[in-house]
């Protein structure tokens, strides 16, 4: 993800981020399945999607931490 995409992620709510994480996880599953069956020709896509998923999870964690600090 580019920096602009990360900024866009930070504007989403936690619920929207969780939905995006589910979609990304499903896409990663499908890519891994295609990789195992030999139908995937672009192997770098798996790494890219895995990284995107991790970045989404990071933003979710940041938001939850900010909420807990704001409430305390």
C-alpha angles and dihedrals in degrees: 000000000000124000092260090055090052090051089051090051091053091057092058124091122248091255091053090047092051090052090050090049091053091051092048092048090051091050090050090052091051092048092050090049091051089048092054093047092048097245096115117090100170105065093176090069090073092056092046094051092045089053092047090052091051091050091051090051090050092054090048090053092048091052093048091048091049090050093050092047091048092051095048 
